[in-house]
Amino acid sequence: MRNTFVDTIINASRKRDDIFIISGDAGLGVFDGFKEECPEKFLNLGVAEQNMASFSAGLSVTGFKVYMYNIIPFLLYRCYEQVRNDICYQKLPVTLVGIGSGVTYAPQGMTHYSVEDIGLAQTLPDLTVISPADPVEARLAAAYSLNSDKPVYIRLAKRGEPVIHQDDNFDITVPQVIREGQDTAVLFHGSISSEVMSAYGMIAKENICPLIISVPVLQPLKREILMEMLKGIRTVISVEEHFSSCGLGGILKQMHSDINPPWRLRTMGIPHEFIHTIRDTGGMRKHFKITADDIVAAVKGT
Amino acid sequence: MNLKEVSREIRASIIRMAHRSGSPHVASSLSCADILTALYFDVMKLEPWDERDIFIMSKGHAAMALYSTLAVRGIMSPELLEGYYRNNGTLPAHLDRFSAKGIEVSAGSLGHGFNMGLGMAYGLKKRGSRRKVYVLIGDGESQEGSIWEGALFAPKLGLDNFTVIMDYNNLQGYGRARDLCCFEPVKSKWQAFGWHVTETDGHDPEALGKAFNEGPEGKPKIMIACTTKGKGVSFMENELVWHYFIVTDEHKEKALLEIG
């Protein structure tokens, strides 16, 4: 996902001269191609996140399309107030590109996980929040940000995520049906897509076909379109590598409470606790019961 | 109008705004009135507007000083001052860049405008523009870590189009900068970071004007402007309580009499 995203930005920079990348001392090697082509449009502002965010805001005032890149905690948490006051409040077209979504960096420790970033990003009005599930969505998220004159937050895992889309061009701002199905719908965002698709593969062999929907844009969520997709569905299961309380699960709970739809909701994700257990990403998914097997069991249990 | 008359008019406007609205921060605004006079009536290029120099009020709580200056300078409509800090009003106590012409950056939380200014100065330089960026920070504001993050990078970026003015009145919300932390030696701190540093009387517009016009190429500049909080109104000068005190009818009459 990460490389697809960066390649899309590099391609765009060949046609327009306003693209500028600011790094907070992260992404070693990721921008080598960009730096080679546009060395004067890349700046590493070091381990100084408050300055990075305010500086990016100021740079965008002078007409640059700024991409601010960092590991998510250092992109959004450390400098939340700068993102709030300087980028979002002032409606500046800075795109925040965060890497290491969920527990991608396990077992680096809690300081490096991003299991509440969607909750935090949702507190910021006018910030578009995108969590791509595969390289196709990452490319379309990049394209969306290139055309946006507002702040955008894009959370990525790292690289090697499988492609789940058959189409390569669609409207990223609306939920996407990945597999048609009935009775039960599985909704997800981000890199947990690999577990969801494995689960679908297993369960389809037993002739159980849940509706599979990717929700790349979590803010603003196009509720009416999603409701239309969920017509006839009895159970919605959300799954994510994020706190379910303040991620897609929380968003769907709010929607459920607001409009009282005919489906019941089950949320799967990381519980609202600090993570002390030491495991790799796969081990974490097992621990938090968000693997393909857990998704299969949840669908069967409905 | 000469510069002294301009700053008198700005001070009188600040007193009237603070009195009318019942808002705090009158002394912080009086402290920087002469600095704003020098910038807007002497130093900054404002025509044509699209090519203007940029001023950022990073110590956003002194908004009344900026509003008054913009009104006296004819950039902002003076009617907007009437709706300052009022229900369904026009201008907030801390700056919102969408509220009026001339507010370049929204500010209020300290240690933000300085760094936005750095980004703007860098962007303007990249674009080959000769426009300059001026940022006013407080001495209390200089306790923010973000200031020192930016201070580390500006010299490396060669931002000689960037000038910081520190309103050094040695009086913040609850005490004196020099007592609260190891504020001094402030000049050598900035010098050690690679900045061109000058010290000047922050209440003498002509001295300020001279100080603005000197400095080497390739280096960002900070002017430590020695000021008195509440300057121009004897009973407010250098008095801690006037960071928050409200201007009553009696205060207003006395203050306007002193300002002249």
Interface residues (C-beta under 8 A of the other chain):
Chain A: E40 L43 L45 G46 A48 Q50 N51 A53 S54 F55 S56 A57 G58 L59 S60 V61 T62 G63 F64 E81 Q82 N85 D86 Y89 Q90
Chain B: R97 E104 V105 S106 A107 G108 S109 G111 H112 F114 N115 M116 G117 L118 G119 M120 A121 Y122 G123 L124 K126 R127 S129 G145 S146 E149 G150 L152 F153
